[in-house]
Structures are given as C-alpha cells and as structure tokens.
Amino acid sequence: MIIGIVFIALGVVPAIVDYPYSDEPNSGPASFWELILILSYEQWVLFLVVGLILSLFLVLKVRKT
C-alpha cells in the first residue's frame, strides 16, 4: 500500500510544483528534489496508473480475506 501511495504522490507532483528548468546546455538537476520533479514530469501517467493498480489490488485482496 505504501508503494502505491508513493507512486500516486509522484504522479500528482507535476500538478502541484512547477517544472525545474535551466537555460544552460547539458545542465542536470541541482538536487535530489529536482531529479524527482524531472522524473515525475516525464512519467506522471505511469506513476499514477501503477500506484492506482497497486492500491486497488491491495484493497481487493483485503476484502477477499
């Protein structure tokens, strides 16, 4: 469940925080947070889908037992 929540949070980050960009060529993320932002902007749909599937799977598994 925690992994699903983390994936959902990563998928929601682009809706809350602006994209970190730099005007310099060959510039990368300046911090770990910027790396997370860049990855979440590029793969937000994947993060949301995987997070929802993991969370839904766990809820259905708990209901069966």
Secondary structure as UniProt FT lines:
FT   HELIX           2..16
FT   TURN            25..26
FT   HELIX           32..42
FT   HELIX           44..64
//
